[in-house]
Amino acid sequence: RPPGIYTMTVLFDSARLRITDVRLPPGASLDHRHEYPTLRWQVEEGIERSVLRPAQASAASVCDAGQSCVAELPPAEHVADKRVTWAEAGSGFTVCNAGEGEWRQVC
């Protein structure tokens, strides 16, 4: 894949369950809204800048063309391997990989 471009691969999809593998190379960012209630699992530790938005919040992006972090994101923080987070349907998030390695979640 080209540098700075994230990938989102559907690993499994049925009427009751969808499993997606999300990968961001260093410096890449993603602005996403969850269509379904989502359990997010961090695959490896990393460093991220992120913001979560509740379902009723604006979908306005804080990413620059989906490619890089911008000043509106909070400072970088360490993300532990196997960290699990919950997201309600309709909620969204913006994340930027602020580390040197690949950022990855399965959700």
N, C-alpha and C positions, 0 to 999 in steps of 0.2 A: 504494500500500500504506500501511497505517497507520504512523505514526512508531514507530520502535523495533522493528519486526517484520522479521525476515530473510526472504529468499525463496530457495528452492532449486528450480531449474528443470531438468528433464532435457532436454538438447539432443539426445541420441542414445542409443538403447538397443538392444542386440542380444544374442545369446547369448554374445558374446566381449568386448563393450565397452559401457560406459556413460559418457557425458559429461554432467556436471552443472555448472550455473552457480550459484554461491552468492554472495549479496549481503547485506551487513549495513549498515544505516544507522548513523550515529554513535550510540554508546551501546548498540547492540543486541548480543546475545550468542547463541551457538549451542553446544549440547552435542550431539556427534554420534559415532556409532560406525561405522567403515567395514565394510561387509558384504563387500567385495572388496578385493584389493590395489589401492592407489590412488596415482596420481601427482597431486600438487596443484600447480597453477601460479598464482602471484599475478599478477593482471591489471594492477593499478596499485599504486604504492607507497602505503603507509599506515602507521598506527600501531595496534598490537594488543597485547592482553594475552592470552596463551594458555598452555595446558598440554597436553602430549601424554600419552596413557596407552597402555602396551603392551596387547596382546590379553588377557593374563591379569589385568590390573588391574580394579579395581572400576569399575562404570559410574556410580558416584555423581557427581552433578552438582555443580559449584561455581558454577552460575549461579542467580540468583534468578528463578525462573519463566521462564527462557529469555529474559529481557528486558534484564537489566542486569548490569554487572560487579559482583563482590563482592570482598571483601578477600583471599580465598584465591588469587586469580590473581596471578601475578608482576607486577612493574612493567611499564609500557608500553615497547615497543621498536619501532624503525623496521623496516618490512618493505619490502625492495627490490622494485621492479617486476620481473616475470619470475622471481622466486625460485621454485625448484622443490623440493618435499619429497616423500618417499616415506612411505607408511603401509601397514603389513601388514594383511591381512584380520583383522578383529576388534579392531584397535586403535581408539582413540578420541581425541578432542580437544575441548577447550572453548576457545572464542575469543570475545573481546569487542572490538568496534571502538572503540578509544580515540581515534581521530582525528576530524577535523571533516568529512571527506568519506566517501563510500561505500567500504567494504572489499569486495573482490571476488576470488574464486578460481574457476578452472575446474578440475574434477577428475573 
